[in-house]
Amino acid sequence: MSIARNLPGSLSVAIIDRNQPGQRASYAAGGMLGAQNEFYEDNALYRLSMAGRAMMPEVIAALESETGHPIHFSQQGLIKYLSRPEDIGMFNRQYQFLSSTDSKVRLLQQDDLKKLHAGIEGTSGIYIPDDGQIDAACYTMALKASLAHIDFYEEEVISLTHDSHYRIRTDRNQFVCEKLLIAGGAWSQDLLAMLNIHLPVSGMRGEVCYMYHPTLELGPSLFGTNGCYIVPKHDHHYLIGATSHPDRETFVSDEGKDWLLTESSNMIPALKDGEIIRTYSGVRPFTENHALYLDECRPGLYIATGHYRNGILLSAITGRYMAELIQGRRDPVLNHFKLKEFTT
Ligand SMILES: Cc1cc2nc3c(=O)[nH]c(=O)nc-3n(C[C@H](O)[C@H](O)[C@H](O)COP(=O)(O)OP(=O)(O)OC[C@H]3O[C@@H](n4cnc5c(N)ncnc54)[C@H](O)[C@@H]3O)c2cc1C
């Protein structure tokens, strides 16, 4: 949807999605714009993430004013939290990297953690003030509302072929187009296989628990080195994430729920008294080495996938570069995100 939003109104564009667009991984996401939280060294993806994060405030403001949908952007930062003593090496390496590139990043000891929030347990954290967060579900709803001029088809793609044009068969319709973009998340591999392209994208299910606590006040998001995080949402709601299971299912297991509740209350004990509003899961598009693919892999055939844990963070910048690519302008940044070697 973010790519479609960046295409000019003069183009004829249709979105085909078997689910309501934005209701899969994008809907389940924690909404963190964790450009620094996710990285330990400088590389092309880190730079893309930083540029993507910088774009988000303007994109959100524009979407909110166009559609009237609040997206709940919060810029109170993120604390990378040392969950386990054995993570200290990784934790120190991340602090070295982040503090060498951003003087606002601070190392927090126990007392500093308590100053930020009296109820935090723990000994060390890295404060990353510029990693904000949004409500991902509201963001996808606003994106959809901003695309009223585009045709949406809630249909399943069952075959893709190419001759002079791309031909798409769904469970209900047939479409013919000059240009085809595959942005099927964890299912992109299945769609590309219909065109004899092998791209190793798989699914990584993440379970999430959405809670309410009437008195807990938490500003920054907390992200443990063990992968458990607490993202404060509007009106005393807290999104607790996330497990990682290599499959494309969408259930929440009892073990997953227990892990979320135990690990989050190890960070903020008050959460034990919170009310569970709902649990749900989403499937992240996972690739080897966390590779991101933004490319024109054959003439007129485009791919945007592999966003893994950062699809919300990278949404605006993916939209901008892919829309340019579709219109024939290839930014050199995209040379880092090609998938040529997998084409058969
Ligand atoms: C628990 C969890 C927490 C996350 N937290 C964050 C976070 O804090 N910050 C962040 O930046 N990112 C986060 N992410 C990652 C982010 O949600 C994903 O990277 C992003 O949503 C991927 O978007 P996508 O459009 O590629 O995939 P999706 O949102 O999964 O969309 C792919 C779409 O393709 C459709 N599709 C597939 N095959 C077919 C077919 N044959 N026919 C028709 N339609 C088809 C699917 O129905 C789906 O709607 C999180 C993800 C999860 C699961």
The ligand as an SDF file (V2000), in Angstrom:
LIG
                    3D

 53 58  0  0  0  0  0  0  0  0999 V2000
    4.6870   -9.9370   15.9170 C   0  0  0  0  0  0  0  0  0  0  0  0
    5.3330   -8.9850   14.9450 C   0  0  0  0  0  0  0  0  0  0  0  0
    5.8910   -7.8040   15.4010 C   0  0  0  0  0  0  0  0  0  0  0  0
    6.4920   -6.9080   14.5180 C   0  0  0  0  0  0  0  0  0  0  0  0
    6.9590   -5.7180   15.0050 N   0  0  0  0  0  0  0  0  0  0  0  0
    7.4810   -4.8080   14.1410 C   0  0  0  0  0  0  0  0  0  0  0  0
    7.9000   -3.5380   14.6130 C   0  0  0  0  0  0  0  0  0  0  0  0
    7.7950   -3.2250   15.8020 O   0  0  0  0  0  0  0  0  0  0  0  0
    8.4200   -2.6580   13.7040 N   0  0  0  0  0  0  0  0  0  0  0  0
    8.5370   -2.9560   12.3790 C   0  0  0  0  0  0  0  0  0  0  0  0
    9.0280   -2.1200   11.6210 O   0  0  0  0  0  0  0  0  0  0  0  0
    8.1290   -4.1630   11.9020 N   0  0  0  0  0  0  0  0  0  0  0  0
    7.6090   -5.0870   12.7580 C   0  0  0  0  0  0  0  0  0  0  0  0
    7.1880   -6.3090   12.2880 N   0  0  0  0  0  0  0  0  0  0  0  0
    7.4830   -6.6670   10.9080 C   0  0  0  0  0  0  0  0  0  0  0  0
    6.4550   -6.1570    9.9140 C   0  0  0  0  0  0  0  0  0  0  0  0
    5.1610   -6.3670   10.4050 O   0  0  0  0  0  0  0  0  0  0  0  0
    6.6660   -6.8840    8.5860 C   0  0  0  0  0  0  0  0  0  0  0  0
    8.0020   -6.7780    8.1460 O   0  0  0  0  0  0  0  0  0  0  0  0
    5.7710   -6.2700    7.5130 C   0  0  0  0  0  0  0  0  0  0  0  0
    4.4610   -6.1810    7.9730 O   0  0  0  0  0  0  0  0  0  0  0  0
    5.8210   -7.1010    6.2480 C   0  0  0  0  0  0  0  0  0  0  0  0
    4.9240   -6.4960    5.3660 O   0  0  0  0  0  0  0  0  0  0  0  0
    4.5770   -7.1890    3.9990 P   0  0  0  0  0  0  0  0  0  0  0  0
    3.6040   -6.3050    3.3020 O   0  0  0  0  0  0  0  0  0  0  0  0
    5.8400   -7.5880    3.3020 O   0  0  0  0  0  0  0  0  0  0  0  0
    3.8660   -8.5650    4.4630 O   0  0  0  0  0  0  0  0  0  0  0  0
    2.3780   -8.8050    4.9640 P   0  0  0  0  0  0  0  0  0  0  0  0
    1.8990   -7.6960    5.8320 O   0  0  0  0  0  0  0  0  0  0  0  0
    2.3270  -10.2040    5.4980 O   0  0  0  0  0  0  0  0  0  0  0  0
    1.5440   -8.7250    3.6130 O   0  0  0  0  0  0  0  0  0  0  0  0
    1.6580   -9.7230    2.6070 C   0  0  0  0  0  0  0  0  0  0  0  0
    0.2850   -9.8880    2.0130 C   0  0  0  0  0  0  0  0  0  0  0  0
    0.3620  -10.7520    0.8580 O   0  0  0  0  0  0  0  0  0  0  0  0
   -0.8490  -11.4590    0.8120 C   0  0  0  0  0  0  0  0  0  0  0  0
   -0.6820  -12.6650   -0.0320 N   0  0  0  0  0  0  0  0  0  0  0  0
    0.2830  -13.6030    0.0660 C   0  0  0  0  0  0  0  0  0  0  0  0
    0.0830  -14.5600   -0.8600 N   0  0  0  0  0  0  0  0  0  0  0  0
   -1.0340  -14.2240   -1.5700 C   0  0  0  0  0  0  0  0  0  0  0  0
   -1.7430  -14.8010   -2.6520 C   0  0  0  0  0  0  0  0  0  0  0  0
   -1.3890  -15.9490   -3.2190 N   0  0  0  0  0  0  0  0  0  0  0  0
   -2.8320  -14.1500   -3.1160 N   0  0  0  0  0  0  0  0  0  0  0  0
   -3.2360  -12.9690   -2.5580 C   0  0  0  0  0  0  0  0  0  0  0  0
   -2.6090  -12.3900   -1.5370 N   0  0  0  0  0  0  0  0  0  0  0  0
   -1.5160  -13.0000   -1.0350 C   0  0  0  0  0  0  0  0  0  0  0  0
   -1.1340  -11.8190    2.2770 C   0  0  0  0  0  0  0  0  0  0  0  0
   -2.4940  -12.0800    2.4500 O   0  0  0  0  0  0  0  0  0  0  0  0
   -0.6910  -10.5620    2.9890 C   0  0  0  0  0  0  0  0  0  0  0  0
   -1.7760   -9.6760    3.2410 O   0  0  0  0  0  0  0  0  0  0  0  0
    6.5670   -7.2260   13.1440 C   0  0  0  0  0  0  0  0  0  0  0  0
    6.0040   -8.4060   12.6770 C   0  0  0  0  0  0  0  0  0  0  0  0
    5.3840   -9.2850   13.5590 C   0  0  0  0  0  0  0  0  0  0  0  0
    4.7420  -10.5480   13.0260 C   0  0  0  0  0  0  0  0  0  0  0  0
  1  2  1  0
  2  3  1  0
  2 52  2  0
  3  4  2  0
  4  5  1  0
  4 50  1  0
  5  6  2  0
  6  7  1  0
  6 13  1  0
  7  8  2  0
  7  9  1  0
  9 10  1  0
 10 11  2  0
 10 12  1  0
 12 13  2  0
 13 14  1  0
 14 15  1  0
 14 50  1  0
 15 16  1  0
 16 17  1  0
 16 18  1  0
 18 19  1  0
 18 20  1  0
 20 21  1  0
 20 22  1  0
 22 23  1  0
 23 24  1  0
 24 25  2  0
 24 26  1  0
 24 27  1  0
 27 28  1  0
 28 29  2  0
 28 30  1  0
 28 31  1  0
 31 32  1  0
 32 33  1  0
 33 34  1  0
 33 48  1  0
 34 35  1  0
 35 36  1  0
 35 46  1  0
 36 37  1  0
 36 45  1  0
 37 38  2  0
 38 39  1  0
 39 40  1  0
 39 45  2  0
 40 41  1  0
 40 42  2  0
 42 43  1  0
 43 44  2  0
 44 45  1  0
 46 47  1  0
 46 48  1  0
 48 49  1  0
 50 51  2  0
 51 52  1  0
 52 53  1  0
M  END
$$$$
